[in-house]
Amino acid sequence: MLLLAIETSCDETSAAIVRDGVVLANVVSSQIQLHAEYGGVVPELATREHLRNFLPVARAALREAHVTPAELDAVAATRGPGLPNALMIGFKAAQAAAFALRRPFLGVHHHEAHLYSPWVSSGPSGLRADFAAFEPNVSLIVSGGHTMLVHVRAEFDHTVLGSTLDDAAGECFDKTAKLIGLPYPGGPEMDRLAARGNPRAFDFPRPLLREENNDFSFAGLKTSVRYFLQKNPALLDDAQKLRDLCASVQAAIVETLVTKTLRAAKRLRVRCLTASGGVTCNSALRRDLASACEQARLKLRLAERPLCTDNAAMVGILTERKLLRSPAGTDLDAEIEPGWDLAQAR
C-alpha cells in the first residue's frame, strides 16, 4: 500500500508518504518563528500559513519519495481534534485529492496517531512500523494541549484512563516559561536551561500526585510559579538561579507525569509503557521514564523525536493499519471534528 497523509491540526503543515509500513518522506513546515512574536499560536495566522504551505509541502513529500499522485493507493488527513480552520485546510485538500484520484480517504484522530507512534522505529531504511512487537500497554500522551493516560489492550482497543482537568503539561511549560521571560516556544528553552540547574533548589507543588486517580492538573503549578516570582523578582537577574528555577519547575511536572503513569501501569498489571506527544521530547521526561521503567522492570517505548511533535508520518502509519483491517472504508463525505474525543476513535 502506498499512501499520502496530511497533518494540519495546529501550526505545522506536514505531508508524508508511507509504503508498507515504511515512511518514505515526512516533510514538516513549522510556523514557530511566525507565532513567536505573539507568544503562542494565532489561529488565523496558522490557517493562512497552511493555505500557503500545503501544496509546496505535499509536492516536496512526493518528490522526496519519488512518487507520482497516480501511484497512490489512498489518501489520509487529520480529522481532529485541533484548530477548526487549520484542520479544514488539510482535511478538505486531502479529500479533494482522494476524490480526483478516485482513491479511498480516511480521516484520522490526531491523538490516536500519537498513541501508536511509539511503535515506529528508526532502521536502515528510515522510519518503519514495528507492530509485530506490539503488546498491551499504558500510554502517556503529553503535549501543549493535552495530557492523558490511555490503557491500550490491543490494537485499536483502548480506554482513556484520565486526562488533564485544566492546563496540559506542555501548556504549563510554555506559560511558566513566559512568566520567566523565556522566548516562545518556552518548553524547549526551559529544558535547555534546566540541564544546568538544580531541580531541588525550589519546592513547587506536584498537583494530584497523591490522588489515586489518573487525572492531571497543572494550573496550580503555574499559579505557584507566578506568586513565587512576585516574591522573588530579583531571581530572574541571576543566571544560575534562573537555571535552578527552570530545573525545579521541570522536576515538578516530570515527577507528576512519571509517577502517575507508572502507578497506572502497575495497577493494570501491564508490562509495557509508551509515551508520545510534543512534551515527550523533553530530555528529563525521557530520562526519568527510562529510569523508572528500568527499576520497575517495565518495557518502555518512547516515540522517536521526529514523531513527537505534529507530523504526517504517524497519520500515514495509522491509516495504513486501519485500511489493512477495513480496505473499503472511506470518509469522503466526512467533516472535521475539532473536539473529537479519543474514547470515540476506533
TORDOKOL-728985 format. One record per residue (C-alpha): residue in one letter; chain; x, y, z. Coordinates in pm, 1 decimal, padded with zeros to 6 digits, always signed. Example, Ala and Ser with C-alpha at 12.3 -4.5 7.8 and 13.67 -1.06 7.14 Angstrom:
<rs>
<"A"; "A"; <+01230.0; -00450.0; +00780.0>>
<"S"; "A"; <+01367.0; -00106.0; +00714.0>>
</rs>
This chain:
<rs>
<"M"; "A"; <+00000.0; +00000.0; +00000.0>>
<"L"; "A"; <+00124.1; +00348.1; -00091.9>>
<"L"; "A"; <-00046.2; +00646.8; +00064.8>>
<"L"; "A"; <-00026.7; +01021.5; +00114.9>>
<"A"; "A"; <-00100.2; +01158.3; +00464.1>>
<"I"; "A"; <-00164.6; +01519.8; +00562.5>>
<"E"; "A"; <-00145.0; +01689.7; +00905.4>>
<"T"; "A"; <-00261.6; +02048.3; +00973.3>>
<"S"; "A"; <-00422.6; +02030.2; +01317.6>>
<"C"; "A"; <-00231.7; +02326.8; +01463.9>>
<"D"; "A"; <+00073.5; +02515.1; +01338.0>>
<"E"; "A"; <+00269.2; +02253.9; +01140.4>>
<"T"; "A"; <+00190.5; +02179.7; +00777.4>>
<"S"; "A"; <+00304.6; +01824.9; +00712.9>>
<"A"; "A"; <+00279.6; +01567.4; +00435.7>>
<"A"; "A"; <+00415.0; +01212.9; +00440.0>>
<"I"; "A"; <+00438.2; +00922.2; +00201.3>>
<"V"; "A"; <+00410.3; +00575.2; +00356.3>>
<"R"; "A"; <+00454.2; +00242.2; +00181.9>>
<"D"; "A"; <+00407.5; -00092.5; +00356.4>>
<"G"; "A"; <+00490.1; +00045.1; +00699.8>>
<"V"; "A"; <+00793.0; +00246.1; +00585.8>>
<"V"; "A"; <+00796.6; +00626.5; +00591.4>>
<"L"; "A"; <+00940.2; +00727.6; +00252.7>>
<"A"; "A"; <+00904.7; +01100.2; +00322.2>>
<"N"; "A"; <+00789.9; +01316.2; +00612.1>>
<"V"; "A"; <+00800.6; +01686.9; +00529.1>>
<"V"; "A"; <+00710.5; +01936.4; +00803.1>>
<"S"; "A"; <+00682.6; +02313.5; +00764.9>>
<"S"; "A"; <+00687.7; +02475.1; +01108.2>>
<"Q"; "A"; <+00536.5; +02812.4; +01194.6>>
<"I"; "A"; <+00731.3; +02868.0; +01517.3>>
<"Q"; "A"; <+00901.6; +03187.7; +01402.2>>
<"L"; "A"; <+00573.1; +03334.6; +01279.1>>
<"H"; "A"; <+00395.2; +03285.3; +01613.4>>
<"A"; "A"; <+00696.2; +03367.7; +01834.6>>
<"E"; "A"; <+00612.5; +03739.7; +01811.0>>
<"Y"; "A"; <+00277.4; +03671.2; +01979.1>>
<"G"; "A"; <+00397.9; +03420.2; +02238.4>>
<"G"; "A"; <+00162.0; +03149.3; +02115.7>>
<"V"; "A"; <-00026.2; +03014.1; +01815.9>>
<"V"; "A"; <-00260.6; +03262.9; +01646.3>>
<"P"; "A"; <-00529.5; +03051.4; +01472.6>>
<"E"; "A"; <-00593.2; +03296.6; +01188.1>>
<"L"; "A"; <-00223.6; +03318.5; +01103.9>>
<"A"; "A"; <-00186.0; +02941.3; +01128.1>>
<"T"; "A"; <-00469.4; +02891.7; +00879.7>>
<"R"; "A"; <-00319.9; +03140.2; +00635.4>>
<"E"; "A"; <+00017.0; +02965.3; +00651.6>>
<"H"; "A"; <-00142.3; +02625.1; +00590.4>>
<"L"; "A"; <-00302.8; +02766.2; +00275.5>>
<"R"; "A"; <+00032.3; +02899.5; +00163.7>>
<"N"; "A"; <+00236.2; +02590.7; +00251.2>>
<"F"; "A"; <+00009.2; +02297.7; +00171.0>>
<"L"; "A"; <+00091.1; +02249.6; -00198.4>>
<"P"; "A"; <+00469.2; +02307.1; -00164.1>>
<"V"; "A"; <+00486.5; +02064.6; +00129.3>>
<"A"; "A"; <+00279.1; +01795.1; -00044.5>>
<"R"; "A"; <+00483.0; +01827.1; -00363.7>>
<"A"; "A"; <+00807.0; +01808.7; -00164.9>>
<"A"; "A"; <+00693.9; +01484.8; +00001.5>>
<"L"; "A"; <+00605.1; +01328.9; -00335.1>>
<"R"; "A"; <+00940.9; +01433.7; -00482.5>>
<"E"; "A"; <+01137.9; +01302.1; -00184.9>>
<"A"; "A"; <+00960.7; +00966.3; -00208.4>>
<"H"; "A"; <+00993.2; +00956.7; -00590.8>>
<"V"; "A"; <+00618.5; +00904.1; -00618.6>>
<"T"; "A"; <+00355.2; +01049.3; -00852.1>>
<"P"; "A"; <-00004.0; +01112.0; -00739.4>>
<"A"; "A"; <-00130.8; +00846.9; -00981.4>>
<"E"; "A"; <+00067.4; +00581.2; -00793.4>>
<"L"; "A"; <-00108.5; +00645.8; -00462.4>>
<"D"; "A"; <-00343.0; +00380.9; -00326.4>>
<"A"; "A"; <-00504.7; +00600.2; -00058.1>>
<"V"; "A"; <-00506.4; +00947.0; +00099.2>>
<"A"; "A"; <-00545.5; +01040.5; +00465.9>>
<"A"; "A"; <-00557.9; +01350.7; +00683.9>>
<"T"; "A"; <-00602.4; +01450.9; +01045.9>>
<"R"; "A"; <-00975.1; +01495.4; +01112.6>>
<"G"; "A"; <-00946.4; +01621.1; +01469.4>>
<"P"; "A"; <-00901.6; +01735.7; +01734.2>>
<"G"; "A"; <-00737.0; +02068.2; +01658.4>>
<"L"; "A"; <-00791.2; +02427.0; +01548.3>>
<"P"; "A"; <-01104.3; +02419.0; +01328.1>>
<"N"; "A"; <-00982.1; +02632.2; +01038.0>>
<"A"; "A"; <-00636.7; +02475.9; +01043.4>>
<"L"; "A"; <-00787.6; +02126.8; +01032.0>>
<"M"; "A"; <-01015.7; +02231.8; +00748.3>>
<"I"; "A"; <-00727.4; +02321.5; +00515.9>>
<"G"; "A"; <-00553.6; +01984.3; +00522.6>>
<"F"; "A"; <-00867.6; +01773.3; +00556.2>>
<"K"; "A"; <-01056.8; +01923.3; +00263.5>>
<"A"; "A"; <-00749.0; +01935.3; +00040.6>>
<"A"; "A"; <-00681.2; +01567.3; +00110.5>>
<"Q"; "A"; <-01044.9; +01478.0; +00044.4>>
<"A"; "A"; <-01028.9; +01663.6; -00285.9>>
<"A"; "A"; <-00711.8; +01476.5; -00384.0>>
<"A"; "A"; <-00870.5; +01141.0; -00299.1>>
<"F"; "A"; <-01183.8; +01229.4; -00495.6>>
<"A"; "A"; <-00983.9; +01341.0; -00800.5>>
<"L"; "A"; <-00767.7; +01027.5; -00790.8>>
<"R"; "A"; <-01065.6; +00801.5; -00708.5>>
<"R"; "A"; <-00883.7; +00661.7; -00409.8>>
<"P"; "A"; <-01001.4; +00571.2; -00056.4>>
<"F"; "A"; <-00977.5; +00850.3; +00200.1>>
<"L"; "A"; <-00955.1; +00820.2; +00577.3>>
<"G"; "A"; <-00979.7; +01088.4; +00844.4>>
<"V"; "A"; <-00759.3; +01007.4; +01143.1>>
<"H"; "A"; <-00774.9; +01105.3; +01509.6>>
<"H"; "A"; <-00467.8; +01312.6; +01597.0>>
<"H"; "A"; <-00421.4; +01158.8; +01941.9>>
<"E"; "A"; <-00474.5; +00807.0; +01813.7>>
<"A"; "A"; <-00189.9; +00868.5; +01569.5>>
<"H"; "A"; <+00027.0; +00977.0; +01863.9>>
<"L"; "A"; <-00091.8; +00672.5; +02058.5>>
<"Y"; "A"; <+00063.9; +00431.1; +01809.8>>
<"S"; "A"; <+00367.4; +00641.4; +01711.2>>
<"P"; "A"; <+00596.3; +00469.5; +01968.5>>
<"W"; "A"; <+00565.4; +00155.1; +01754.9>>
<"V"; "A"; <+00755.9; +00322.8; +01472.7>>
<"S"; "A"; <+01134.5; +00283.3; +01490.8>>
<"S"; "A"; <+01438.5; +00401.3; +01300.3>>
<"G"; "A"; <+01618.8; +00146.6; +01086.6>>
<"P"; "A"; <+01846.9; +00121.6; +00782.5>>
<"S"; "A"; <+01557.4; +00218.5; +00554.6>>
<"G"; "A"; <+01438.2; +00501.5; +00781.4>>
<"L"; "A"; <+01128.5; +00508.2; +00999.3>>
<"R"; "A"; <+00942.2; +00177.5; +00992.7>>
<"A"; "A"; <+00636.8; +00044.1; +01176.1>>
<"D"; "A"; <+00716.1; -00232.5; +01424.4>>
<"F"; "A"; <+00370.6; -00361.9; +01516.7>>
<"A"; "A"; <+00495.8; -00717.9; +01536.4>>
<"A"; "A"; <+00641.7; -00614.3; +01872.6>>
<"F"; "A"; <+00311.8; -00464.6; +01991.0>>
<"E"; "A"; <+00187.6; -00562.8; +02336.0>>
<"P"; "A"; <-00070.4; -00426.3; +02581.5>>
<"N"; "A"; <+00046.6; -00105.2; +02742.5>>
<"V"; "A"; <-00031.6; +00209.0; +02933.3>>
<"S"; "A"; <+00036.9; +00510.9; +02716.1>>
<"L"; "A"; <+00112.3; +00868.3; +02817.7>>
<"I"; "A"; <+00017.6; +01126.1; +02555.0>>
<"V"; "A"; <+00156.0; +01461.4; +02660.9>>
<"S"; "A"; <+00160.7; +01780.5; +02456.7>>
<"G"; "A"; <+00084.3; +02151.1; +02465.5>>
<"G"; "A"; <-00288.8; +02096.1; +02452.1>>
<"H"; "A"; <-00343.1; +01753.2; +02605.8>>
<"T"; "A"; <-00215.5; +01526.7; +02881.0>>
<"M"; "A"; <-00378.0; +01186.1; +02912.2>>
<"L"; "A"; <-00323.9; +00827.5; +03014.8>>
<"V"; "A"; <-00460.7; +00551.7; +02792.5>>
<"H"; "A"; <-00487.8; +00176.8; +02851.2>>
<"V"; "A"; <-00421.5; +00001.2; +02520.0>>
<"R"; "A"; <-00530.5; -00362.4; +02547.1>>
<"A"; "A"; <-00475.1; -00444.4; +02179.1>>
<"E"; "A"; <-00450.3; -00258.6; +01850.0>>
<"F"; "A"; <-00747.6; -00022.4; +01822.7>>
<"D"; "A"; <-00877.4; -00136.5; +02160.4>>
<"H"; "A"; <-00806.8; +00142.0; +02405.2>>
<"T"; "A"; <-00964.4; +00317.6; +02702.8>>
<"V"; "A"; <-00883.6; +00667.6; +02823.0>>
<"L"; "A"; <-00792.8; +00635.5; +03191.7>>
<"G"; "A"; <-00760.6; +01002.9; +03272.6>>
<"S"; "A"; <-00669.4; +01342.2; +03133.6>>
<"T"; "A"; <-00590.3; +01695.6; +03238.2>>
<"L"; "A"; <-00852.5; +01883.1; +03438.7>>
<"D"; "A"; <-00717.1; +02223.1; +03332.1>>
<"D"; "A"; <-00376.5; +02308.6; +03182.7>>
<"A"; "A"; <-00187.0; +02039.0; +02995.6>>
<"A"; "A"; <+00176.8; +01972.0; +03084.2>>
<"G"; "A"; <+00305.6; +02140.1; +02768.3>>
<"E"; "A"; <+00083.7; +02439.6; +02832.5>>
<"C"; "A"; <+00226.3; +02463.5; +03183.8>>
<"F"; "A"; <+00580.3; +02454.4; +03043.9>>
<"D"; "A"; <+00504.6; +02730.5; +02794.2>>
<"K"; "A"; <+00308.6; +02953.2; +03034.3>>
<"T"; "A"; <+00563.4; +02932.6; +03314.0>>
<"A"; "A"; <+00839.9; +02996.9; +03061.3>>
<"K"; "A"; <+00654.1; +03310.3; +02955.5>>
<"L"; "A"; <+00630.4; +03421.5; +03320.2>>
<"I"; "A"; <+01005.2; +03374.0; +03350.0>>
<"G"; "A"; <+01062.0; +03577.0; +03032.7>>
<"L"; "A"; <+01184.5; +03299.9; +02804.7>>
<"P"; "A"; <+01123.4; +03313.8; +02428.9>>
<"Y"; "A"; <+00849.6; +03112.2; +02256.4>>
<"P"; "A"; <+00822.9; +02815.8; +02248.1>>
<"G"; "A"; <+00914.8; +02810.1; +02614.8>>
<"G"; "A"; <+00918.0; +02435.2; +02682.0>>
<"P"; "A"; <+01236.0; +02354.0; +02486.7>>
<"E"; "A"; <+01409.2; +02663.0; +02627.6>>
<"M"; "A"; <+01324.2; +02556.5; +02984.6>>
<"D"; "A"; <+01460.1; +02209.8; +02908.3>>
<"R"; "A"; <+01786.5; +02361.1; +02783.0>>
<"L"; "A"; <+01834.3; +02584.0; +03089.2>>
<"A"; "A"; <+01723.7; +02313.5; +03332.4>>
<"A"; "A"; <+02006.7; +02088.2; +03216.7>>
<"R"; "A"; <+02247.8; +02309.4; +03414.4>>
<"G"; "A"; <+02017.9; +02380.0; +03708.5>>
<"N"; "A"; <+01942.3; +02221.4; +04044.7>>
<"P"; "A"; <+01597.0; +02054.3; +04034.9>>
<"R"; "A"; <+01577.3; +02064.5; +04416.0>>
<"A"; "A"; <+01660.0; +02433.2; +04452.8>>
<"F"; "A"; <+01294.0; +02537.3; +04486.1>>
<"D"; "A"; <+00995.8; +02333.7; +04600.4>>
<"F"; "A"; <+00689.7; +02355.2; +04376.3>>
<"P"; "A"; <+00366.4; +02155.3; +04410.6>>
<"R"; "A"; <+00310.9; +01821.5; +04237.0>>
<"P"; "A"; <-00063.7; +01851.2; +04158.6>>
<"L"; "A"; <-00278.3; +01541.4; +04222.7>>
<"L"; "A"; <+00037.2; +01336.4; +04279.4>>
<"R"; "A"; <-00105.3; +01157.5; +04582.9>>
<"E"; "A"; <-00454.3; +01118.6; +04439.5>>
<"E"; "A"; <-00536.6; +00761.6; +04339.3>>
<"N"; "A"; <-00684.4; +00869.9; +04007.4>>
<"N"; "A"; <-00538.2; +00902.3; +03658.7>>
<"D"; "A"; <-00607.9; +01271.9; +03607.1>>
<"F"; "A"; <-00365.1; +01561.6; +03586.1>>
<"S"; "A"; <-00381.5; +01928.8; +03683.7>>
<"F"; "A"; <-00108.6; +02182.6; +03615.6>>
<"A"; "A"; <-00287.2; +02518.2; +03653.6>>
<"G"; "A"; <-00197.9; +02532.2; +04024.4>>
<"L"; "A"; <+00170.5; +02480.2; +03949.2>>
<"K"; "A"; <+00167.2; +02767.0; +03702.0>>
<"T"; "A"; <-00001.4; +02990.5; +03964.3>>
<"S"; "A"; <+00255.5; +02885.4; +04223.6>>
<"V"; "A"; <+00537.0; +02996.8; +03991.9>>
<"R"; "A"; <+00363.4; +03333.0; +03938.3>>
<"Y"; "A"; <+00338.5; +03400.8; +04312.4>>
<"F"; "A"; <+00696.5; +03282.8; +04364.0>>
<"L"; "A"; <+00823.1; +03531.2; +04105.5>>
<"Q"; "A"; <+00619.8; +03813.1; +04260.9>>
<"K"; "A"; <+00800.5; +03749.3; +04589.5>>
<"N"; "A"; <+01142.3; +03693.6; +04430.5>>
<"P"; "A"; <+01167.6; +03927.7; +04127.9>>
<"A"; "A"; <+01546.2; +03967.3; +04158.0>>
<"L"; "A"; <+01594.0; +03595.3; +04097.5>>
<"L"; "A"; <+01547.5; +03646.4; +03722.1>>
<"D"; "A"; <+01861.8; +03862.0; +03713.4>>
<"D"; "A"; <+02078.5; +03575.7; +03844.4>>
<"A"; "A"; <+02169.8; +03335.2; +03561.0>>
<"Q"; "A"; <+02227.8; +03033.2; +03786.6>>
<"K"; "A"; <+01914.5; +03087.6; +03991.4>>
<"L"; "A"; <+01718.8; +03115.9; +03667.3>>
<"R"; "A"; <+01853.8; +02776.5; +03561.5>>
<"D"; "A"; <+01765.6; +02637.6; +03905.9>>
<"L"; "A"; <+01413.2; +02774.2; +03870.7>>
<"C"; "A"; <+01368.1; +02609.2; +03530.9>>
<"A"; "A"; <+01502.3; +02281.1; +03667.0>>
<"S"; "A"; <+01271.3; +02294.7; +03970.5>>
<"V"; "A"; <+00958.8; +02364.4; +03765.3>>
<"Q"; "A"; <+01053.1; +02094.0; +03518.4>>
<"A"; "A"; <+01112.0; +01846.7; +03802.0>>
<"A"; "A"; <+00761.3; +01909.2; +03939.2>>
<"I"; "A"; <+00599.6; +01845.9; +03600.3>>
<"V"; "A"; <+00810.4; +01542.3; +03515.8>>
<"E"; "A"; <+00773.7; +01376.6; +03857.0>>
<"T"; "A"; <+00396.3; +01409.4; +03831.3>>
<"L"; "A"; <+00385.7; +01259.3; +03481.5>>
<"V"; "A"; <+00621.4; +00972.4; +03560.0>>
<"T"; "A"; <+00467.3; +00879.7; +03895.6>>
<"K"; "A"; <+00107.8; +00871.8; +03774.2>>
<"T"; "A"; <+00199.7; +00681.8; +03456.9>>
<"L"; "A"; <+00394.0; +00413.3; +03645.1>>
<"R"; "A"; <+00119.5; +00387.6; +03904.5>>
<"A"; "A"; <-00141.4; +00323.6; +03632.6>>
<"A"; "A"; <+00077.2; +00060.6; +03466.7>>
<"K"; "A"; <+00124.4; -00125.9; +03796.0>>
<"R"; "A"; <-00243.9; -00101.2; +03881.2>>
<"L"; "A"; <-00341.3; -00254.1; +03545.0>>
<"R"; "A"; <-00055.6; -00506.4; +03559.9>>
<"V"; "A"; <+00077.3; -00428.7; +03214.9>>
<"R"; "A"; <+00445.4; -00484.5; +03139.8>>
<"C"; "A"; <+00486.6; -00211.6; +02879.9>>
<"L"; "A"; <+00465.7; +00165.7; +02893.2>>
<"T"; "A"; <+00470.3; +00407.9; +02597.1>>
<"A"; "A"; <+00490.8; +00786.6; +02569.0>>
<"S"; "A"; <+00429.0; +01025.2; +02282.1>>
<"G"; "A"; <+00338.7; +01386.3; +02202.7>>
<"G"; "A"; <+00546.7; +01702.8; +02190.1>>
<"V"; "A"; <+00646.2; +01709.5; +02558.4>>
<"T"; "A"; <+00799.6; +01363.0; +02512.4>>
<"C"; "A"; <+01089.9; +01549.7; +02350.0>>
<"N"; "A"; <+01176.0; +01679.8; +02697.2>>
<"S"; "A"; <+01508.6; +01528.5; +02799.9>>
<"A"; "A"; <+01423.5; +01497.4; +03171.3>>
<"L"; "A"; <+01096.4; +01319.5; +03096.3>>
<"R"; "A"; <+01266.1; +01071.4; +02863.5>>
<"R"; "A"; <+01544.8; +01008.9; +03116.9>>
<"D"; "A"; <+01318.2; +00969.5; +03420.1>>
<"L"; "A"; <+01069.2; +00745.5; +03240.3>>
<"A"; "A"; <+01355.7; +00522.2; +03130.2>>
<"S"; "A"; <+01498.1; +00508.9; +03483.3>>
<"A"; "A"; <+01159.7; +00440.4; +03645.8>>
<"C"; "A"; <+01074.9; +00166.0; +03397.1>>
<"E"; "A"; <+01413.2; +00001.8; +03447.0>>
<"Q"; "A"; <+01360.3; -00005.6; +03824.0>>
<"A"; "A"; <+01006.6; -00141.5; +03783.7>>
<"R"; "A"; <+01118.9; -00390.4; +03516.9>>
<"L"; "A"; <+00877.3; -00249.6; +03264.2>>
<"K"; "A"; <+00938.9; -00219.7; +02892.9>>
<"L"; "A"; <+00941.3; +00136.9; +02762.5>>
<"R"; "A"; <+00878.3; +00262.6; +02411.7>>
<"L"; "A"; <+00920.2; +00635.2; +02353.4>>
<"A"; "A"; <+00809.7; +00795.2; +02028.2>>
<"E"; "A"; <+01115.5; +00898.4; +01831.1>>
<"R"; "A"; <+01174.2; +01272.9; +01844.3>>
<"P"; "A"; <+01066.0; +01342.5; +01481.0>>
<"L"; "A"; <+00734.1; +01174.6; +01561.5>>
<"C"; "A"; <+00673.4; +01350.7; +01895.0>>
<"T"; "A"; <+00568.2; +01684.2; +01750.2>>
<"D"; "A"; <+00286.6; +01712.2; +01496.3>>
<"N"; "A"; <+00370.8; +01524.5; +01177.0>>
<"A"; "A"; <+00201.6; +01338.4; +00893.5>>
<"A"; "A"; <+00414.1; +01023.3; +00919.8>>
<"M"; "A"; <+00224.5; +00898.5; +01224.1>>
<"V"; "A"; <-00102.9; +00975.4; +01045.8>>
<"G"; "A"; <+00009.7; +00768.8; +00747.8>>
<"I"; "A"; <+00125.7; +00472.9; +00957.7>>
<"L"; "A"; <-00203.8; +00460.8; +01148.5>>
<"T"; "A"; <-00406.9; +00497.1; +00828.1>>
<"E"; "A"; <-00228.1; +00204.5; +00669.0>>
<"R"; "A"; <-00302.7; -00017.3; +00969.8>>
<"K"; "A"; <-00669.3; +00082.9; +00958.2>>
<"L"; "A"; <-00707.1; +00030.2; +00583.1>>
<"L"; "A"; <-00546.0; -00313.0; +00607.2>>
<"R"; "A"; <-00820.7; -00403.4; +00854.1>>
<"S"; "A"; <-01104.1; -00239.9; +00656.5>>
<"P"; "A"; <-00999.2; -00173.6; +00294.8>>
<"A"; "A"; <-01342.7; -00048.0; +00188.6>>
<"G"; "A"; <-01359.7; +00230.5; +00445.3>>
<"T"; "A"; <-01368.1; +00587.7; +00316.7>>
<"D"; "A"; <-01451.2; +00929.9; +00466.1>>
<"L"; "A"; <-01505.1; +01135.7; +00150.1>>
<"D"; "A"; <-01825.3; +01283.7; +00293.5>>
<"A"; "A"; <-01689.1; +01331.6; +00646.4>>
<"E"; "A"; <-01640.8; +01666.4; +00818.8>>
<"I"; "A"; <-01368.5; +01777.5; +01057.6>>
<"E"; "A"; <-01416.2; +01712.1; +01430.6>>
<"P"; "A"; <-01223.8; +01979.9; +01625.2>>
<"G"; "A"; <-01334.3; +01840.4; +01962.2>>
<"W"; "A"; <-01311.5; +01469.8; +01877.1>>
<"D"; "A"; <-01276.2; +01257.4; +02191.5>>
<"L"; "A"; <-01011.7; +00984.0; +02175.2>>
<"A"; "A"; <-01253.3; +00749.1; +02351.8>>
<"Q"; "A"; <-01468.0; +00759.1; +02036.4>>
<"A"; "A"; <-01183.4; +00678.7; +01795.9>>
<"R"; "A"; <-01150.8; +00318.6; +01680.2>>
</rs>
